[in-house]
């Protein structure tokens, strides 16, 4: 197939008319041509390379890789580097292989990472462990292009043998190592970098990005559903307003960069997590537009999701160049950036209206091994009329929590939640056969009735539940168990759910259906007086022990600062 | 050792004050600091990364690697990626190993390439052949970081088995492949690139650079002694003045880049060849200044000789960053760029006045295996009074030659040169034991008497001689043989030489001494009425068959266009 079109050449940062030939999925000709009055352009609009998201966890979209591809191509995405560490926590290697197998059946480039930190900590029950021998098994696969984000930075810094072995294996197999080092700085960052961990997608301020870049890292600007760092990184005014709080490095940064564009600091734009309701609205196409609105040069922004990741991960795509995979997108113009069509390996996969491929399902085996719960499973006992408890204080969509305390009434030996103080009950129900239930208190949800539960609870994905009382919590958890995983909202008046039967994380339905169901659940949660815009996402992070300061695992309340368990009842 | 200084951080493109600690040759701390009235900077000037020349043939400097290091550190160079293909043509693996061994003994980073094209063609006698098994032997060495410039592009394009095997080995050992593809374009360039040949240092015009960059190559801008492409690549006015002659791609280029800086096209600045008289004047420091005078951003220019080559060749240097080799240079300012001191692995190797290391010698074994010549060896016979001959027409310092013809008188059966037409005699004397002598005629030198001879004659380095008559030629060649290699100028009045006893290419003396001796020879050559500014360099390329259009090997006159031998006498 041959055609003429204006192309965006990311190798020379230029736009020119060219004749393009595609054979067997590969660009076999890209020849600049002269335009005169007789020249007919076969393509209206501009041909750009297919967009590459260099760090994403597909499972957060609650749909299968194939369904992800189906929605992503509408937005001009043709490749993702995905770290299947959510499913790995539930199903281990078998889960990763199911993702890879499903991904292979659609015309879209899925490159996988070997998840480096499964389980995230030893303080929780996960469904599987990925040890260094599993890592070696995975790194040998062609589909695996990198070692996934090394979240266990304490392990790296303290020289944990198994962690170092995984890092050593990645170097041995010549596959890059992705980092995850939120706010890591100074000597600790230095130690982390000694292991040749190159990327970081956790920068939440420019000073952090500056220090990491200065020390040799490549910086991924995150513009996802859970974490949106782009504004604080790209918005010069916003960035400088934060500089004063950043200590001496902040002052130095201000002196260096005042009145200068600091885009040389950034290498990639990634989404990390993209929830179904966001994903149906846009993906990297939206991030590019946002970046340019924040003052980043459009060509620079496009490079961050095309040629930069392709070079870094050694992918044969990311540019309209002879010999590369013919992954390309037609946009109306570089400024408006509306996606008119998407091609993967030369095949039209999105024609502007429809996605032109079929989507295979992943067989949903029940991964929830938990007995039905009764209200009493969620009671916390105390002898006395009143007691002081440690409380998790959360805020909307924030992975970080604060430690607080509350005085609660005790009735018939059971500590009572208090909706007037907004101190509700939270529990993590182990789902891997052991039937642990850990109970605690949480502030910030604002529920005045009912309960919400979910089998999406990072990273071990036990069932997490927040509720007004024990009875509602039991009902919500049991609904999740009946659904073989998912998200449930229950109250006296309704009992609704989104089933996520694949590992309790994903549905075989498409992004629009899942987003629609999720939006119904959001409305119901609002009807329970929940104050959060993203209650399920916020709840899902309450079990993520590696982000401070206070979290809950199936084994108990956890102090994320001292990295040890803590008591619910204050002595 | 710890000190405070302003540093140029090539990773963030910024300059800031920092505290730097060096231990065991490595930067172990690079911490930005706040400057106030009390801050004392230990270093006056600016600390920049040591400069890296990513493509050079040390032998062209006529000095040993150790002597090269001694002069290069004065100019702020701390690393070179060198292709020892000159010595390889003479002495093979043994010669390469002698270079590596000598290089190891000085505090300077020599990274070597495995020479891919030894000999350059099968139409000449060389001292050695580097076949694919030799290449494999070399690629296994840590000192070898790349496969050297693949000059045999016809071999690549036509799928020569041995050539493809060498390329395959480089990929197998995960070492980058350097290119050499002067004016290669369209389908031929495409075929060349299918072999993952990534760099090119032969671009002589922006259109050529544009096409190569567009097709995925990394472009080395050459600013050397033999070839100076920087003006035609970096000088926008100059570049655009050439665009019209470049066909449709030129017109397209003009439309794209008019009024735009096209520095995104370029990745590295290299010297390729640096003759002793140029080398004593400057190296990359001079190229950086020249680049900025041509309008290239200084930070971009510095990146081309620091972080860009370090990334490409996987070198642990090229930036002032913790964990990297402490190779750095103190300059007075980024604009004046005078070198105040140079450090390699944390060790001061140049203090602004003196070079602080000793230079080992390479043992000079005689590599010239040729019997003494007599005048009759240089005679060309013809029966008749006059004859028409094919003539090599050369111009100063140009690798390209033109075919021309001349009518010459014949006396006593011997064809006579003609100084009035400037048609002189040229010969290549085989030096590897076979005692071939090939004779021909050349136009352009302008000699009115005497002869000049040299054992530097690319790439096989037989003895080449240009002279007024056969007697002088024999004397000049014999002087080179007596010197065990070198350059000689003889006439009725004098007989002077520069001895290059190491492979007939290099001296153990230092760059200043060699430059001084060479300059005496240049003056003498001028006294012979030679019109060329660089007579020895020009002569050295007359045996380089791979550059068209007409050259001379020890086996005879060669048509570089049809790639076959041709007759001296026109039938």
Interface residues (C-beta under 8 A of the other chain):
Chain A: X9 X11 X12 X13 X14 X15 X16 X17 X30 X32 X33 X34 X174 X190 X193 X194 X210 X213 X214 X215 X216 X248 X249 X251 X252 X255 X256 X257 X262 X264 X265 X319 X321 X322 X323 X324
Chain B: X9 X11 X12 X13 X14 X15 X16 X17 X30 X32 X33 X34 X174 X190 X193 X194 X210 X213 X214 X215 X216 X248 X249 X251 X252 X255 X256 X257 X262 X264 X265 X319 X321 X322 X323 X324
